[in-house]
Amino acid sequence: MADRYERSSTLVTTNLAFSEWVQVFGDEKLTTALLDRLSHHAHILTPKGASYRTRGRSGKPS
């Protein structure tokens, strides 16, 4: 990410909140630095409502 920072576009998709990323990377300082670079000049899109992928499955809202 450091090489791409402010040089190229990067798209990241996840279902984790930023607060949960430490569990993935295991280091709070590393995760904070990564999120700082990812979110600087970023457009963060947060969808609302039921997941499109789970529509039609039994027990899930349509």
C-alpha positions in Angstrom: 0.0 0.0 0.0 2.9 2.4 0.7 4.0 2.2 -2.9 0.5 2.9 -4.2 -0.3 5.7 -1.8 -1.3 8.8 -3.8 0.0 7.3 -7.0 -2.7 4.8 -8.1 -6.3 3.9 -7.3 -7.1 1.0 -5.0 -10.5 -0.6 -4.5 -11.1 -2.5 -1.3 -14.4 -4.3 -0.4 -15.1 -5.8 3.0 -17.9 -6.5 5.4 -15.8 -5.5 8.4 -15.9 -2.2 10.2 -12.6 -0.3 10.5 -12.6 -1.2 14.2 -12.4 -4.9 13.3 -9.4 -4.7 10.9 -7.0 -5.1 13.8 -8.2 -8.7 14.1 -7.1 -9.3 10.5 -3.7 -7.7 10.6 -2.9 -8.4 14.3 -1.1 -5.1 14.9 -2.9 -1.9 15.9 -0.2 0.5 14.7 0.1 -1.3 11.3 -3.7 -1.3 10.9 -4.0 2.4 11.8 -1.3 3.3 9.3 -3.0 1.2 6.6 -6.4 2.6 7.3 -5.0 6.2 7.3 -3.6 5.7 3.8 -6.7 3.9 2.5 -9.1 6.5 3.8 -7.1 9.6 2.8 -8.9 11.1 -0.2 -11.2 8.1 -0.2 -14.9 7.7 -1.1 -16.3 5.3 1.5 -19.6 3.7 0.4 -21.7 2.0 3.0 -24.7 0.1 1.7 -27.9 0.0 3.8 -30.5 -2.7 3.9 -30.5 -6.5 3.3 -27.8 -8.1 1.2 -28.6 -8.6 -2.5 -26.8 -12.0 -2.4 -29.0 -13.4 0.4 -32.3 -12.6 -1.3 -34.3 -15.6 -2.1 -32.6 -17.8 0.6 -34.9 -19.4 3.1 -35.2 -17.6 6.4 -33.8 -14.4 4.9 -35.8 -11.2 4.1 -36.4 -10.5 0.5 
